[in-house]
Amino acid sequence: MVEAGTPGASWRFSDAEDCTKEAQRILRQNDRGGYTVPTPNIYPFQWNWDSCLVALGWATFDETRAWQEIESLFIGQWPDGMVPHIVFHRDDPGYFPGPDIWGTASLWGDRLAVPTSGISDPPLAATITLKLWRSARDQQQAKAAVERLYPKIAAWHRWFHTARDPAQDGMVAILHPWESGRDNSQDWDAALSRVPTDDLPPFQRRDLDRVDAAQRPRKEQYERYLSLILTFRGKGYEPKAIYEASPFRMVDIGTVAILLRADRNLRVLAETLGYREDLVEIDRWIARGESALDRLWDETAGVFRSYDLISGSFTDAITSASFLPFYGGGVKPERCTRMVEVLERWGTQSSYPVPSFDPGDQRFDSLRYWRGPTWAIVNHMIAEGLTGCGHEGWAARIAGATARAIRQSGFWEYFDPITGRGLGGDDFTWTAAMWLAWAKDFSPPNDSSEDAA
Ligand code: DGY
């Protein structure tokens, strides 16, 4: 792997302690009282998987606030168990598509306290809740929070395993690219091309007011994102109707892996809290998740891939999500070895792994959202998984690369995997959280060279 240099004057943080102080400042700055916005100028609401990961950062210096971060997310939970990917706690005109486009405010009458989006996000809450509980200094506070959270998280998992897996075989589907969190990944190109874009109302994106268009999804992708929302809205977001109507129905390898880990962690929560009657059902979910993971293995490429339920074929992309089964756990050792071989190759082609797309593929784009850049949160999950299956060396390399990118460039939404340059939104909450909860422990030593600041 190509190593970038040690911290110096050209680095944003030549001192690791300054970096930690800045990370805490960003969390406080982006705190809206019980929930944290990802970055105020681009994403002014609460995002689902952001909040789960951000809770890990809060826990390093304010445990009470960490629990609030998870609990506030469930204010937006739908009566059918779904936890939306955005909770619109307050109005803000600076984001498209806002609550008026989603049209969910009156969907559940007074059973839903706040407007939300109408799709979900990778289900991290069980995993993060268990992690926070195990490391909590205040065990009494933690136990009370977990007792409140458990039934809500279990209902969310039940929603995934029913609404999104009608065949009951573990091939849990996402119906919108945003549900994967990897909005414009090459994984979705073929399936998105099926989504019609005629008859769309005129709309104005707000993301391009703040971020260079070269780093964001293209217009034709936004048209398709909007088209899917309007289809779901037209069906009243009724789970069976939208599952059948959606021209985009994908088994995202990232979601399957994250859900599998979350199911295993939910089982631990159920057992510890005494929800014995839930164990049989959760065991069934875990068995199905393991079998789905097995089906998503590509023996030729030596990695896992996402799957298109409509065309009945694998995607032709290898993405950073292909490594998330490390996080899901239970991958056979010979498969882990094959996956690490792919990581090795990617590591020779990028100084700041893990890129979100194969750097050896001609479609690789080191700048554009989810089509090449490196993300601290995905790195964190891959590294946790690698540690769990005996590949601590690679876990430390990924953590070290993340720490170098942050020290060099600051708390950006994502990073160019070749240069470490920061991309997307600045002062980004989940990058700050990943520094606090993980990457700082793998940071290079402060510079002793002459050009240090
Ligand atoms: C966005 O607006 O870019 C978000 O990723 C959607 O969730």
Residues whose N, C-alpha, C, O or C-beta is under 5 A from the ligand:
A	BS01	DGY	F96 W178 D183
